[in-house]
Amino acid sequence: MRKLLPLLLIAAITSCQQKEYNADLLVKNGVVYTVNAKFAMADAFVVKGGKILAVGKADSLEKIYYAKNTIDAKGKAVYPGFIDAHTHFYNYGLNLKAADLVGTTSWNAIVDTVKEYARHNPDGWIIGRGWDQNDWKVKKFPDKAKLDSLFPVRPVILTRIDGHAAIVNQAALNISGIKPGQTITGGEIETIKGKLTGILVDNAVGIVKRKIPEPTEQFTQDAFIAAQANCFAVGLTTVDDCGLDYPMVNTIAQLQHKGLLKMRIYVMLSDRPENYDYLFKRGVFKTPGLDVRAFKVYADGALGSRGACLLQDYSDQKKWRGFLLSSQQHFAEVAQKIADKGFQMCTHAIGDSANRAILKIYANVLKGHNDRRWRIEHSQIVANEDVHYFADYNVIPSVQPTHATSDMSWAVQRLGHERLKTAYAYKTLLNTNGWIPLGTDFPVENINPLYTFYAAVVRKDLQGSPANGFQMNNALSRQETLKGMTIWAAKSNFEEAEKGSIEPGKYADFVILDQDIMKIKGADIPKVKVLNTYINGEQVYEKK
């Protein structure tokens, strides 16, 4: 009996210890930016079941909660997981397997890159992305002659950095059935002296892309996982994927169910009849990791390829104002049926003419103040007299600050000095509703949200130009920018009750940085590194 009593005592103590666990994780000794309504600070928070249980001071929380695991942040800054309100996440993953043309400084450099890519990838289409003629000494579109001589049989498509133009070789043109002088609504097939140059703009690019074989199931899975890994490494925990087709919804859901895809994704379905049919019949698709309730529509193209639709001629190309990618009647019909079914409309609009057309259509459908959260993606060039539409109809300007710092060196050539003043006007747009979601538009821009923060606040490129910043009257404050990357981005997705801040009841999505972006010098922001990224309180990235 005497031997039995100590054993019973040990068992009782062990049992009590097990029952005392009332939390999964305690994060302490951090500089915690909660990004709640008061933008309050804390030094600790508790996680249970993948959600924030309590936030406050460590000494107080430790008296109440006994966590299975503890993270000592060691004085580092802790933020809500970053949310990118505008990406092409899946396409980014696919592009990781393509020829990388970003940063090439001449057409010859691109050709050399493509030759090397073809040597390592001897079969199938040659696909590349990322060239930008504005970065070349001779800033004009190339022609396909060199591609034809190197690849007379194998099809080649090289997409411009913005995704709104491409150069293809004759083999690709033959497969696609494109002929000299052929025209297309909402696009351009460049023909000079009766010959195709290989340059395609906007809707013309789709003629060729539709001929590219669909990726295999394994290739698709690998693309998602590769994209996810890179995003976790820069602190992203939610991405808005702008423009997928409905079969991809099931693919994402299956990968998430298997535990292979942990990234939270807000999907906008493309402007296609089959996508409307799918979501109208099914209704909102919502899980903890996947939200499908929006449609992505394209009003016009990009400024860099002169596809943006302007109210007046391009300053560097007289008698040319770009074009809308569909008729205004199409946009109006789409807007009405989306509104009738209670879904969100998100429209790409770059030029001031495109923005005006879509804003007026939104106004006609939305009628007045509302909480439908319809978005204009980019809102890049908006005439002063049209800004009021955002406030009058609660339209959300969804912007990407790095577009300003990427475009600023050549945008003045396209727009002229006077019209440039109303472009990339993020502070003006913020003031219309008092909040603004931020994103990158990757792979058009770099995936790093810290570059977004830098561009929004400092308004300089990574080389520190211009010295005084670009149109600093439209810079955002650090607090506004952090909100734009967290709680306001969540709000643009109808998800502010579940993410975007470190508050009780929300998902335990957070990131720890090696420096505090709210306090360091502006020039040092791009150098900041992510130490750890967490989703549901589970570490998904650790800096090695």
C-alpha positions as a printed Julia matrix, in Angstrom:
544×3 Matrix{Float64}:
   0.0    0.0     0.0
   2.88   2.37    0.87
   4.39   1.77   -2.58
   1.04   2.41   -4.24
   0.46   5.85   -2.64
   3.44   7.6    -4.31
   2.37   6.16   -7.68
  -1.16   7.45   -7.19
   0.2   10.86   -6.16
   2.38  11.08   -9.26
  -0.58  10.09  -11.45
  -2.77  12.73   -9.81
  -0.16  15.46  -10.32
   0.34  14.45  -13.96
  -3.41  14.49  -14.52
  -3.72  17.98  -13.04
  -0.88  19.25  -15.2
  -2.56  17.93  -18.34
  -5.86  19.57  -17.41
  -4.14  22.91  -16.82
  -3.33  23.33  -20.51
  -5.93  25.81  -21.69
  -4.09  27.22  -24.71
  -1.96  25.93  -27.57
   0.48  28.79  -27.97
   1.71  31.87  -26.12
   3.57  34.54  -28.08
   5.37  36.93  -25.73
   8.06  39.59  -25.56
   6.99  41.01  -28.89
   6.19  44.48  -30.16
   2.72  43.44  -31.29
   0.83  45.66  -33.73
  -2.71  44.44  -33.23
  -4.13  46.7   -35.99
  -7.42  46.71  -34.11
  -9.83  49.67  -34.2
  -7.61  51.62  -31.77
  -4.37  50.47  -33.42
  -3.39  49.3   -29.95
  -0.04  47.77  -29.04
   0.56  44.63  -26.97
   3.5   42.43  -26.06
   1.79  39.03  -26.03
  -1.17  36.99  -27.22
  -2.56  33.51  -26.75
  -3.7   31.04  -29.42
  -6.08  28.11  -29.14
  -7.59  26.01  -31.91
  -5.91  28.11  -34.58
  -7.49  31.36  -33.36
  -6.44  34.25  -31.14
  -7.77  33.66  -27.63
  -6.49  36.73  -25.79
  -4.2   39.73  -26.35
  -2.38  41.85  -23.78
   0.57  41.82  -21.42
   2.54  38.61  -20.96
   2.61  38.73  -17.18
  -1.18  38.99  -17.07
  -1.83  36.36  -19.73
   0.53  33.86  -18.12
  -1.52  34.0   -14.92
  -4.62  32.91  -16.82
  -3.36  30.69  -19.62
  -1.04  27.7   -19.59
   0.07  27.1   -23.18
   1.55  23.92  -24.6
   4.07  25.95  -26.58
   5.67  29.38  -26.19
   7.29  31.69  -28.72
   9.67  34.27  -27.34
   9.65  37.07  -29.93
  12.72  38.59  -28.25
  11.56  42.14  -28.76
  10.89  41.75  -32.48
   7.93  43.35  -34.23
   4.87  41.14  -34.74
   2.14  41.99  -37.26
  -1.05  40.4   -38.54
  -0.33  38.15  -41.52
   0.03  40.28  -44.64
  -2.8   40.14  -47.16
  -2.16  40.89  -50.84
  -5.42  42.27  -52.22
  -4.47  41.78  -55.88
  -2.33  38.95  -57.24
  -2.21  36.32  -59.94
  -1.07  33.64  -57.52
  -1.62  30.57  -59.7
  -0.1   32.19  -62.78
   2.86  33.25  -60.68
   3.38  29.59  -59.77
   3.18  28.59  -63.43
   5.65  31.31  -64.37
   8.23  29.9   -61.98
   8.65  27.15  -64.59
   8.83  29.58  -67.53
  11.71  31.61  -68.95
  12.28  34.52  -66.58
  12.62  37.72  -68.61
  12.24  40.2   -65.75
  15.01  42.79  -65.72
  16.3   42.08  -69.24
  17.69  45.27  -70.75
  17.49  44.52  -74.48
  15.81  42.31  -77.05
  19.14  40.52  -77.62
  19.33  39.69  -73.9
  15.84  38.21  -74.09
  16.74  36.07  -77.07
  19.83  34.78  -75.25
  17.7   33.94  -72.19
  15.17  32.1   -74.33
  17.9   30.1   -76.1
  19.28  28.96  -72.74
  15.8   28.1   -71.49
  15.1   26.05  -74.63
  18.33  24.13  -74.16
  17.23  22.99  -70.69
  13.59  22.51  -71.73
  13.73  20.82  -75.13
  10.04  19.87  -75.52
   6.76  21.7   -76.0
   5.99  25.4   -76.15
   8.62  27.91  -75.13
   6.91  30.21  -72.64
   8.45  33.27  -71.05
   7.28  36.34  -69.18
   8.58  39.62  -67.84
  10.07  41.73  -70.64
   9.48  45.47  -70.66
  10.59  47.56  -73.62
  10.59  50.64  -71.38
  13.72  49.21  -69.72
  15.61  49.04  -73.03
  17.8   51.64  -74.68
  15.55  51.45  -77.74
  12.09  51.65  -76.19
   9.98  50.06  -78.89
   8.35  46.7   -79.44
  10.63  44.06  -81.05
   9.71  41.84  -83.99
   9.73  38.06  -84.31
  12.51  37.64  -86.91
  15.13  36.26  -84.5
  12.61  33.92  -82.89
  11.62  32.61  -86.32
  15.21  31.87  -87.28
  15.98  30.11  -83.99
  12.67  28.25  -83.62
  11.11  27.69  -87.05
   8.88  24.85  -85.82
   8.65  25.13  -82.04
   6.03  27.7   -80.89
   7.2   30.6   -78.7
   5.19  33.09  -76.64
   6.91  35.72  -74.51
   4.52  37.83  -72.45
   5.23  41.41  -71.43
   5.62  42.16  -67.72
   2.05  43.47  -67.39
   0.51  40.43  -69.1
  -1.28  42.67  -71.61
   1.04  42.18  -74.59
   3.2   39.4   -75.99
   5.55  38.6   -78.81
   5.15  35.23  -80.55
   6.95  33.53  -83.4
   5.5   32.43  -86.73
   5.04  28.85  -85.51
   2.72  30.09  -82.76
   0.88  32.33  -85.23
   0.39  29.4   -87.58
  -1.01  27.18  -84.81
  -3.37  29.98  -83.82
  -4.47  30.78  -87.36
  -3.58  34.46  -87.14
  -3.22  36.24  -90.49
  -1.78  39.65  -91.51
  -4.33  42.44  -91.23
  -6.58  40.43  -88.91
  -8.45  42.53  -86.34
 -10.02  41.76  -82.97
 -12.23  43.72  -80.6
 -10.33  44.9   -77.55
  -6.94  43.95  -78.91
  -4.33  44.54  -81.58
  -2.52  42.22  -83.99
   0.39  44.32  -85.18
   0.93  44.26  -88.92
   3.56  46.44  -90.61
   3.8   46.65  -94.4
   1.53  43.66  -94.73
   3.58  41.4   -92.42
   2.94  40.2   -88.89
   5.55  41.42  -86.43
   4.57  38.9   -83.76
   3.35  41.61  -81.36
  -0.09  40.98  -79.88
  -1.88  43.27  -77.44
  -4.63  42.41  -74.92
  -7.39  40.22  -76.4
  -5.13  39.22  -79.28
  -2.81  37.46  -76.82
  -5.66  35.16  -75.84
  -5.93  33.78  -79.38
  -2.51  32.2   -78.93
  -2.75  31.34  -75.24
  -5.85  29.24  -75.86
  -3.72  26.95  -78.05
  -1.22  26.18  -75.29
  -1.9   22.69  -73.83
  -3.39  22.66  -70.33
  -0.86  21.85  -67.58
  -1.03  18.42  -66.0
  -2.54  17.89  -62.56
   0.93  17.39  -61.08
   2.26  20.53  -62.77
  -0.65  22.52  -61.36
  -0.07  21.17  -57.86
   3.64  21.96  -58.06
   2.85  25.49  -59.23
   0.6   26.19  -56.25
   3.06  24.76  -53.74
   6.02  26.66  -55.2
   4.05  29.92  -55.2
   2.93  29.3   -51.63
   6.48  28.74  -50.38
   7.7   32.02  -51.85
   4.73  33.91  -50.45
   5.18  32.53  -46.95
   8.82  33.63  -47.09
   7.7   37.26  -47.48
   4.99  37.12  -44.82
   1.88  36.65  -46.94
  -0.91  34.58  -45.37
  -3.79  35.51  -47.7
  -3.75  36.32  -51.41
  -6.49  37.51  -53.74
  -6.16  35.53  -57.0
  -7.71  37.75  -59.64
  -9.19  35.91  -62.58
  -9.46  32.12  -62.36
 -11.95  29.76  -64.0
 -14.33  27.74  -61.86
 -12.62  24.29  -62.19
  -9.68  25.78  -60.31
 -11.91  26.3   -57.26
 -12.2   22.54  -56.78
  -8.47  22.08  -57.41
  -7.62  24.6   -54.68
 -10.16  23.1   -52.29
  -8.73  19.61  -52.79
  -5.14  20.76  -52.24
  -6.19  22.57  -49.07
  -8.13  19.54  -47.85
  -5.02  17.4   -48.32
  -3.0   19.88  -46.31
  -0.7   20.64  -49.25
  -1.97  24.18  -49.74
  -2.18  26.23  -46.54
  -2.29  29.67  -48.09
  -5.66  31.37  -47.67
  -7.02  32.39  -51.07
  -9.73  34.84  -52.1
 -10.69  33.92  -55.66
 -12.19  36.22  -58.26
 -13.66  34.25  -61.14
 -13.01  35.46  -64.69
 -15.62  37.24  -66.79
 -16.92  34.17  -68.64
 -20.44  32.75  -69.0
 -19.49  29.36  -67.53
 -18.07  31.04  -64.41
 -21.24  33.04  -63.85
 -23.33  29.9   -64.29
 -21.21  28.03  -61.77
 -21.29  30.59  -58.96
 -24.87  31.74  -59.53
 -26.07  28.15  -59.16
 -23.75  27.21  -56.32
 -23.7   30.42  -54.29
 -20.77  31.74  -52.25
 -18.04  29.11  -51.76
 -16.58  29.67  -48.3
 -14.17  27.62  -46.19
 -11.5   28.79  -43.69
  -8.94  28.77  -46.49
 -10.98  29.59  -49.6
 -13.48  32.34  -50.37
 -15.19  32.64  -53.77
 -17.77  35.41  -54.12
 -16.36  37.82  -56.71
 -15.88  38.26  -60.45
 -12.89  39.88  -62.16
 -13.7   41.96  -65.25
 -11.21  43.74  -67.51
 -12.14  47.21  -68.77
  -8.89  48.01  -70.57
  -5.24  47.04  -70.9
  -2.03  48.47  -69.47
  -0.33  51.84  -69.78
   3.07  50.36  -70.63
   1.74  48.61  -73.75
  -0.54  51.57  -74.58
  -3.65  49.47  -74.08
  -5.0   51.65  -71.26
  -8.08  53.54  -72.45
  -7.54  57.31  -72.16
  -9.84  60.31  -72.52
  -7.22  62.12  -74.63
  -4.44  60.94  -76.94
  -1.3   59.35  -75.57
   1.35  62.03  -75.26
   3.85  59.81  -77.09
   1.45  58.5   -79.77
  -0.9   60.95  -81.34
  -4.35  59.82  -82.5
  -4.16  56.83  -80.15
  -6.18  56.52  -76.94
  -6.09  52.79  -76.29
  -9.34  50.83  -76.12
 -11.9   49.08  -73.96
 -11.61  45.3   -74.03
 -15.38  44.82  -74.34
 -18.32  47.04  -75.16
 -19.85  49.27  -72.5
 -23.06  47.33  -73.03
 -21.26  44.14  -71.98
 -19.94  45.78  -68.81
 -23.38  47.15  -67.97
 -25.08  43.77  -68.47
 -22.45  41.98  -66.4
 -22.72  44.55  -63.61
 -26.49  44.21  -63.43
 -26.52  40.42  -63.24
 -23.74  40.36  -60.64
 -25.7   42.87  -58.56
 -28.93  40.93  -58.98
 -27.27  37.79  -57.62
 -25.57  39.62  -54.74
 -21.94  39.04  -55.7
 -18.92  41.36  -55.82
 -17.66  42.97  -59.02
 -13.96  43.79  -59.32
 -12.97  45.58  -62.52
  -9.49  46.21  -63.87
  -9.36  49.84  -65.0
  -6.13  51.7   -65.77
  -6.92  54.65  -68.05
  -9.07  57.65  -67.1
 -11.59  56.79  -69.82
 -11.89  53.19  -68.6
 -12.25  54.33  -64.99
 -14.95  56.82  -65.96
 -16.89  54.24  -67.95
 -16.85  51.65  -65.16
 -17.54  54.14  -62.38
 -20.64  55.38  -64.22
 -21.84  51.81  -64.75
 -21.28  51.04  -61.08
 -23.2   54.18  -60.14
 -26.14  53.19  -62.31
 -26.33  49.75  -60.7
 -25.43  50.56  -57.09
 -27.74  53.63  -57.01
 -26.24  55.18  -53.85
 -24.46  54.35  -50.61
 -24.16  50.59  -50.06
 -22.0   47.83  -48.6
 -21.55  45.72  -51.73
 -17.8   46.52  -51.74
 -17.46  46.63  -55.5
 -13.88  47.31  -56.45
 -11.91  49.09  -59.15
  -8.65  47.2   -59.5
  -5.72  49.58  -60.04
  -7.72  52.86  -60.28
  -4.52  54.07  -61.87
  -5.49  57.23  -63.76
  -8.69  58.88  -62.56
  -9.82  62.31  -63.76
 -10.4   64.76  -60.91
 -14.05  65.15  -61.82
 -14.61  61.38  -61.46
 -13.09  60.84  -58.01
 -16.43  61.57  -56.29
 -17.92  58.33  -57.63
 -15.82  56.31  -55.18
 -17.36  58.14  -52.22
 -20.88  58.52  -53.62
 -21.27  54.79  -54.31
 -18.78  53.31  -51.82
 -16.6   51.94  -54.6
 -13.29  50.53  -53.34
 -10.08  51.64  -55.09
  -7.84  48.55  -54.92
  -4.31  49.78  -55.68
  -0.76  48.49  -55.98
   1.81  51.05  -54.77
   4.79  49.49  -56.57
   3.08  50.26  -59.89
   3.74  53.94  -59.2
   7.44  53.47  -58.55
   7.85  51.04  -61.47
   6.04  53.29  -63.96
   7.14  56.75  -62.84
  10.23  56.93  -65.09
   8.21  56.52  -68.29
   4.58  57.26  -67.33
   5.12  60.95  -68.02
   5.94  60.07  -71.63
   2.59  58.33  -71.98
   0.5   60.9   -70.09
   2.32  64.23  -70.0
   3.0   66.18  -66.8
  -0.51  67.51  -66.24
  -2.34  64.21  -66.59
   0.29  62.42  -64.49
  -0.81  64.52  -61.5
  -4.06  62.55  -61.26
  -2.35  59.16  -61.66
  -1.28  56.82  -58.82
  -3.17  59.16  -56.46
  -3.42  56.8   -53.5
  -3.95  59.42  -50.78
  -6.71  61.05  -52.79
  -8.37  57.68  -53.3
  -7.95  56.73  -49.65
  -9.84  59.86  -48.64
 -12.9   58.91  -50.69
 -14.02  56.15  -48.3
 -11.45  56.4   -45.53
  -9.85  53.04  -46.3
  -7.97  51.4   -49.16
  -6.73  47.82  -49.8
  -3.19  47.36  -51.09
  -1.59  44.67  -53.21
   1.23  43.98  -55.63
  -0.34  42.52  -58.81
   2.42  39.91  -58.78
   3.95  38.56  -61.0
   3.67  41.97  -62.66
   5.53  43.31  -59.62
   7.67  41.6   -56.98
   5.7   39.49  -54.49
   7.28  41.15  -51.43
   4.66  43.15  -49.45
   7.47  45.08  -47.77
   8.17  46.64  -51.17
   4.49  47.63  -51.19
   4.99  49.28  -47.79
   8.09  51.1   -49.01
   6.51  52.3   -52.25
   3.36  53.54  -50.49
   5.19  55.43  -47.74
   8.47  56.55  -49.35
   7.35  56.63  -53.03
  10.82  55.74  -54.32
  12.19  52.82  -56.31
  14.63  50.33  -54.8
  17.54  52.46  -55.98
  16.23  55.37  -53.89
  14.97  57.51  -56.76
  13.69  60.12  -57.03
  15.54  61.79  -54.16
  12.45  63.57  -52.83
   9.96  60.83  -53.67
   7.38  60.63  -56.45
   4.36  62.92  -56.01
   4.63  62.77  -52.23
   1.27  64.46  -51.78
  -0.17  61.02  -52.49
   2.07  59.05  -50.12
   0.34  57.06  -47.39
   1.3   57.11  -43.72
   2.86  54.01  -42.19
  -0.28  53.28  -40.21
  -2.49  53.65  -43.3
  -0.19  51.39  -45.27
  -0.1   48.66  -42.64
  -3.89  48.76  -42.48
  -4.03  48.54  -46.28
  -1.95  45.35  -46.15
  -3.97  43.79  -43.33
  -7.39  44.85  -42.02
  -8.44  46.95  -45.02
  -7.4   44.22  -47.44
  -9.48  41.79  -45.36
 -12.4   44.2   -45.44
 -12.26  44.42  -49.23
 -12.85  40.63  -49.16
 -15.67  40.72  -46.56
 -13.26  38.98  -44.17
 -12.49  41.65  -41.56
 -14.3   39.66  -38.86
 -11.92  36.71  -39.23
  -8.51  38.1   -40.21
  -6.48  41.25  -40.75
  -5.75  42.03  -37.09
  -4.5   40.32  -33.95
  -7.73  40.2   -31.95
  -9.62  37.53  -30.0
 -11.68  35.28  -32.24
  -9.62  35.85  -35.39
  -7.34  33.39  -37.15
  -3.87  33.24  -35.64
  -2.18  34.43  -38.83
   0.86  36.57  -37.99
   4.37  37.41  -39.05
   7.55  38.31  -37.14
  10.05  40.66  -38.82
  13.7   41.31  -38.0
  13.09  45.07  -37.9
  10.12  47.28  -37.09
   8.85  48.81  -40.34
   6.81  51.32  -38.33
   9.94  52.9   -36.83
  13.03  52.35  -38.99
  14.29  54.75  -41.63
  12.34  54.62  -44.87
  15.42  53.68  -46.87
  15.87  50.56  -44.72
  12.37  49.14  -45.27
  13.24  47.04  -48.39
  16.06  45.37  -46.43
  13.73  44.0   -43.74
  13.44  40.21  -43.6
  10.66  37.94  -42.43
  11.8   35.74  -39.56
   8.65  33.64  -39.17
   5.23  33.31  -40.78
   2.31  31.6   -39.04
  -1.13  30.46  -40.2
  -3.59  29.19  -37.57
  -0.74  29.49  -35.09
   1.27  26.95  -37.11
   4.67  27.99  -38.41
   4.72  27.82  -42.2
   8.02  29.66  -42.7
  11.21  30.16  -40.69
  14.19  32.12  -41.93
  17.24  29.9   -42.06
